[in-house]
């Protein structure tokens, strides 16, 4: 009874993307649970997965089923990103110190990239994508995701 009530109440709350994620990224595709977004910083192929669940800031706040789906989608996106970019390393992390809404960063890293081997956070200023390289990255990533 208690669990059913919580589920019904959760369905009444509408999911809204945090304004900072809206400003700093754009949607590439929507998976079963997550909105897959491209960060507007061309220094790294940098994706963000945002589970479409309202008022969730931690993975453990998701239902067990949603946790499993998040893990599956995270692995799918990470392997597709590696395939699309040929990256040396894929960094995956859910920090949420500034943007509290649960989101998972999936970043392709290369030896010699901006701030290698250090973290991408707080390093310089974002460099916007130019139209053609951005379109090419999107195409390659979405093809890798479909295969």
C-alpha positions as CSV (number, residue, x, y, z in Angstrom):
1,X,0.0,0.0,0.0
2,X,2.7,2.5,1.0
3,X,4.8,1.7,-2.1
4,X,1.8,2.0,-4.4
5,X,1.0,5.4,-2.9
6,X,4.6,6.6,-3.5
7,X,4.5,5.4,-7.1
8,X,1.2,7.2,-7.8
9,X,2.6,10.4,-6.3
10,X,5.8,10.1,-8.3
11,X,3.8,9.8,-11.5
12,X,2.1,13.1,-10.7
13,X,5.4,15.1,-10.5
14,X,6.6,16.2,-13.9
15,X,10.2,15.8,-14.9
16,X,12.0,19.0,-15.7
17,X,15.6,19.3,-16.8
18,X,17.8,21.6,-14.6
19,X,18.3,24.9,-16.3
20,X,22.1,24.6,-16.2
21,X,22.0,21.3,-18.1
22,X,19.6,22.9,-20.6
23,X,22.0,25.8,-21.1
24,X,25.2,23.8,-21.3
25,X,24.1,20.8,-23.4
26,X,21.8,19.7,-26.2
27,X,19.8,16.5,-26.6
28,X,21.2,13.8,-28.9
29,X,18.6,11.1,-28.2
30,X,16.3,9.8,-25.6
31,X,16.8,6.2,-24.4
32,X,14.3,4.2,-22.2
33,X,15.3,6.1,-19.0
34,X,17.9,8.7,-19.9
35,X,18.0,11.9,-22.0
36,X,21.4,11.6,-23.7
37,X,22.9,15.1,-24.1
38,X,26.0,16.5,-25.7
39,X,27.9,19.1,-23.6
40,X,28.6,22.3,-25.6
41,X,32.4,22.0,-25.2
42,X,34.3,20.8,-28.2
43,X,37.5,20.1,-26.2
44,X,36.2,16.7,-25.3
45,X,33.5,14.4,-26.7
46,X,31.4,14.8,-23.5
47,X,28.0,13.3,-23.0
48,X,25.6,13.5,-20.1
49,X,22.9,11.0,-19.3
50,X,20.0,12.4,-17.3
51,X,17.5,9.9,-15.9
52,X,14.0,11.2,-16.6
53,X,12.9,11.0,-13.0
54,X,11.8,14.1,-11.0
55,X,13.4,15.1,-7.7
56,X,16.2,12.5,-7.9
57,X,19.8,13.5,-7.0
58,X,21.4,10.2,-6.1
59,X,21.6,6.8,-7.9
60,X,20.3,5.1,-4.8
61,X,17.1,7.2,-4.9
62,X,16.1,5.4,-8.1
63,X,14.1,2.3,-8.0
64,X,16.1,-0.9,-8.3
65,X,14.7,-1.3,-11.8
66,X,15.7,2.2,-12.8
67,X,19.2,1.6,-11.3
68,X,19.6,-1.4,-13.5
69,X,18.4,0.5,-16.6
70,X,20.7,3.4,-15.8
71,X,23.7,1.0,-15.6
72,X,22.7,-0.6,-18.9
73,X,22.3,2.8,-20.6
74,X,25.5,4.1,-19.1
75,X,27.4,1.1,-20.5
76,X,25.7,1.4,-23.9
77,X,26.6,5.1,-24.2
78,X,30.1,4.6,-23.0
79,X,30.9,1.8,-25.4
80,X,29.2,3.7,-28.3
81,X,31.3,6.8,-27.4
82,X,34.5,4.8,-27.4
83,X,33.5,3.2,-30.7
84,X,32.6,6.5,-32.3
85,X,35.8,8.3,-31.1
86,X,38.5,5.7,-30.7
87,X,39.2,7.2,-27.3
88,X,42.0,5.9,-25.1
89,X,39.8,6.1,-22.0
90,X,36.2,6.7,-21.2
91,X,35.6,8.6,-17.9
92,X,32.2,8.0,-16.2
93,X,31.0,9.9,-13.2
94,X,28.0,11.2,-11.3
95,X,29.1,14.1,-9.1
96,X,26.2,16.5,-8.7
97,X,28.0,19.0,-6.4
98,X,26.8,22.0,-8.5
99,X,23.9,20.6,-10.5
100,X,22.0,18.5,-7.9
101,X,19.7,16.7,-10.5
102,X,21.0,13.2,-11.1
103,X,23.1,13.1,-14.2
104,X,26.0,11.0,-15.3
105,X,29.0,12.3,-17.3
106,X,30.5,10.1,-20.0
107,X,33.6,11.7,-21.4
108,X,36.0,10.4,-24.1
109,X,39.6,11.1,-23.2
110,X,42.8,11.1,-25.3
111,X,46.4,11.4,-24.4
112,X,47.3,15.0,-25.1
113,X,43.8,16.4,-24.9
114,X,43.0,19.5,-22.9
115,X,44.2,18.9,-19.4
116,X,45.2,15.2,-19.9
117,X,45.4,13.3,-17.6
118,X,43.7,15.6,-15.2
119,X,39.9,16.2,-14.8
120,X,37.8,18.1,-17.3
121,X,36.0,20.1,-14.6
122,X,37.2,23.6,-14.0
123,X,39.8,23.5,-16.8
124,X,39.7,26.7,-18.8
125,X,36.6,27.9,-20.7
126,X,34.3,25.8,-22.9
127,X,35.0,26.0,-26.6
128,X,31.8,25.9,-28.6
129,X,31.5,23.3,-31.4
130,X,31.6,24.5,-35.0
131,X,28.7,23.2,-37.0
132,X,30.4,20.7,-39.3
133,X,32.5,18.9,-36.6
134,X,29.5,18.8,-34.3
135,X,27.3,17.3,-36.9
136,X,29.9,14.7,-37.8
137,X,30.3,13.7,-34.1
138,X,26.6,13.4,-33.6
139,X,26.3,11.2,-36.7
140,X,29.1,8.9,-35.7
141,X,27.9,8.6,-32.1
142,X,24.3,7.9,-33.1
143,X,25.4,5.3,-35.7
144,X,27.6,3.6,-33.0
145,X,24.7,3.7,-30.6
146,X,22.4,1.9,-33.2
147,X,24.9,-0.8,-34.1
